[in-house]
Amino acid sequence: MNSDVFIRPLEIDDFPAFLEIQREALLQAPEVFGSDYDWFEGLSILSKEQKYEKYMNFPYQYLLGAVDGSGNILGMIGYSGQEQSKLKHKGRLWGLFVLQDSRGRGLATKLVSSILETARDILEVEQIQLSVSTRNDASYGLYLRLGFVVWGTEIRAMKIENSYVDEYVMVKFLV
């Protein structure tokens, strides 16, 4: 595997590699994503392609990947913005995930930082919001280090089998 890793927008050609990391993310971290593995696997390939393609709508929605020289996606993050004039000042970060073997290399920090830079400098977004599981200490700590603050807690945000997952709602003001 090439040691060079590039942070870049995912493209249509990245779909097969995206499917691999998405499956891994849903298996490894079910409390992080609103989707679950069984639901995802039950979708047709056409449905998966359509869902993926809707994220190819920069500046309103896009996916970033930490991609190695062989085209493997080692980490990913999503961004959603608003088209409505009264809401254009806000963006949403979601779906941060880094493969287990690639953790500890600063990829999550680079992915989040890239979203923040693009939102502030290119999209002129004033604030980024996100939700993070109260059980996800690593991501929560990362967001705090990057200047996000908690402004609320959604109790029972998700239900996984018979267990509930609460989420912190966080924001970072860019201006």
C-alpha positions as CSV (number, residue, x, y, z in Angstrom):
1,M,0.0,0.0,0.0
2,N,1.2,3.5,-0.9
3,S,1.9,5.6,2.2
4,D,0.7,8.8,0.5
5,V,-2.8,9.7,1.5
6,F,-4.7,12.5,-0.2
7,I,-7.8,14.3,1.1
8,R,-10.1,14.9,-1.9
9,P,-13.7,14.9,-2.9
10,L,-15.0,11.5,-3.8
11,E,-16.2,11.1,-7.4
12,I,-18.4,8.7,-9.3
13,D,-15.5,6.5,-10.1
14,D,-14.9,6.0,-6.3
15,F,-18.2,4.2,-5.9
16,P,-16.8,0.6,-5.5
17,A,-14.3,1.8,-2.9
18,F,-17.0,3.8,-1.2
19,L,-19.2,0.6,-0.9
20,E,-16.3,-1.2,0.8
21,I,-15.7,1.5,3.5
22,Q,-19.4,2.1,4.0
23,R,-19.9,-1.6,4.8
24,E,-17.0,-1.6,7.2
25,A,-18.3,1.6,8.9
26,L,-21.7,0.1,9.4
27,L,-20.3,-3.1,10.8
28,Q,-17.7,-1.5,13.1
29,A,-19.6,1.5,14.3
30,P,-23.4,0.9,14.3
31,E,-24.0,3.7,16.9
32,V,-22.4,6.3,14.6
33,F,-24.7,6.1,11.6
34,G,-28.4,6.4,11.2
35,S,-28.2,3.6,8.6
36,D,-27.5,0.0,9.6
37,Y,-25.7,-2.8,7.9
38,D,-28.7,-5.0,7.2
39,W,-30.7,-2.2,5.7
40,F,-27.7,-1.1,3.5
41,E,-27.0,-4.6,2.3
42,G,-30.7,-5.0,1.4
43,L,-30.6,-2.1,-1.0
44,S,-30.2,-2.9,-4.7
45,I,-27.0,-1.8,-6.3
46,L,-29.0,0.8,-8.3
47,S,-30.4,2.3,-5.0
48,K,-26.9,2.4,-3.6
49,E,-25.6,4.2,-6.7
50,Q,-28.5,6.7,-6.6
51,K,-27.9,7.5,-2.9
52,Y,-24.1,7.9,-3.6
53,E,-24.7,10.1,-6.6
54,K,-26.8,12.5,-4.6
55,Y,-23.7,13.4,-2.7
56,M,-22.0,14.5,-5.9
57,N,-23.7,17.9,-5.7
58,F,-21.0,20.4,-4.6
59,P,-21.5,22.9,-2.9
60,Y,-24.7,21.6,-1.3
61,Q,-23.6,18.0,-0.6
62,Y,-20.4,16.2,-1.0
63,L,-18.2,13.4,0.4
64,L,-14.5,13.7,1.2
65,G,-12.2,10.8,1.3
66,A,-8.8,10.1,2.7
67,V,-7.6,8.1,-0.3
68,D,-4.3,6.2,-0.7
69,G,-2.3,6.0,-3.9
70,S,-4.1,2.7,-4.9
71,G,-7.5,4.3,-4.7
72,N,-8.5,2.8,-1.4
73,I,-10.7,5.0,0.8
74,L,-9.2,4.9,4.3
75,G,-11.5,7.5,5.8
76,M,-14.5,9.5,4.8
77,I,-16.7,12.4,5.9
78,G,-19.8,14.1,4.5
79,Y,-21.0,17.7,4.2
80,S,-24.5,19.0,3.6
81,G,-25.3,22.7,3.1
82,Q,-28.4,24.7,2.5
83,E,-29.8,26.2,-0.7
84,Q,-32.4,28.4,1.0
85,S,-31.2,32.0,1.4
86,K,-32.1,32.1,5.1
87,L,-30.1,28.9,5.8
88,K,-27.1,29.2,3.6
89,H,-25.0,30.3,6.5
90,K,-25.2,26.8,8.1
91,G,-23.6,23.5,7.1
92,R,-23.7,20.1,8.5
93,L,-20.8,17.6,9.0
94,W,-21.7,13.9,9.2
95,G,-20.5,10.4,8.7
96,L,-16.9,10.7,9.9
97,F,-15.2,7.3,9.8
98,V,-11.6,6.1,9.5
99,L,-10.8,2.4,9.0
100,Q,-9.4,0.7,12.1
101,D,-5.9,0.1,10.5
102,S,-5.6,3.7,9.5
103,R,-6.4,5.3,12.8
104,G,-3.8,7.3,14.7
105,R,-2.4,8.9,11.5
106,G,-4.4,12.2,11.8
107,L,-6.8,11.4,9.0
108,A,-9.9,12.3,10.9
109,T,-8.4,15.6,11.8
110,K,-7.5,16.3,8.2
111,L,-10.9,15.3,7.0
112,V,-12.8,17.6,9.4
113,S,-10.3,20.4,8.9
114,S,-10.8,20.2,5.1
115,I,-14.6,20.5,5.5
116,L,-14.1,23.5,7.8
117,E,-11.7,25.2,5.4
118,T,-13.9,24.7,2.4
119,A,-17.0,25.8,4.3
120,R,-15.4,29.0,5.5
121,D,-13.2,30.0,2.6
122,I,-15.1,28.8,-0.5
123,L,-18.8,28.3,0.6
124,E,-18.8,31.3,3.0
125,V,-20.6,29.2,5.6
126,E,-20.7,30.8,9.1
127,Q,-21.3,27.7,11.2
128,I,-21.0,23.9,11.0
129,Q,-23.2,21.7,13.1
130,L,-22.9,18.0,13.8
131,S,-24.2,15.2,16.1
132,V,-22.0,12.7,17.8
133,S,-22.9,9.7,20.0
134,T,-22.2,10.3,23.7
135,R,-20.5,6.9,23.5
136,N,-18.0,8.0,20.8
137,D,-15.2,9.4,23.0
138,A,-12.7,9.6,20.2
139,S,-14.8,11.7,17.8
140,Y,-16.2,13.8,20.6
141,G,-12.7,14.6,21.8
142,L,-11.6,15.4,18.2
143,Y,-14.5,17.8,17.7
144,L,-13.8,19.6,21.0
145,R,-10.1,20.0,20.0
146,L,-11.2,21.5,16.7
147,G,-13.3,24.1,18.5
148,F,-16.8,22.6,18.4
149,V,-19.0,23.2,21.5
150,V,-22.0,21.2,22.7
151,W,-25.3,23.2,22.6
152,G,-27.6,20.3,23.4
153,T,-28.1,16.6,23.9
154,E,-30.6,14.6,21.9
155,I,-31.8,11.8,24.3
156,R,-32.6,8.5,22.6
157,A,-31.4,9.8,19.2
158,M,-31.2,6.2,17.9
159,K,-32.4,2.9,19.0
160,I,-30.2,-0.2,18.3
161,E,-32.0,-3.3,19.2
162,N,-33.2,-2.7,22.8
163,S,-30.6,0.0,23.6
164,Y,-30.8,3.8,23.1
165,V,-28.0,6.0,21.9
166,D,-27.9,9.7,23.0
167,E,-26.1,12.3,20.9
168,Y,-24.4,15.5,21.6
169,V,-25.4,18.3,19.2
170,M,-22.4,20.5,18.5
171,V,-21.6,23.6,16.6
172,K,-18.5,25.5,15.5
173,F,-18.7,29.1,14.5
174,L,-16.4,29.9,11.6
175,V,-16.8,33.7,11.7
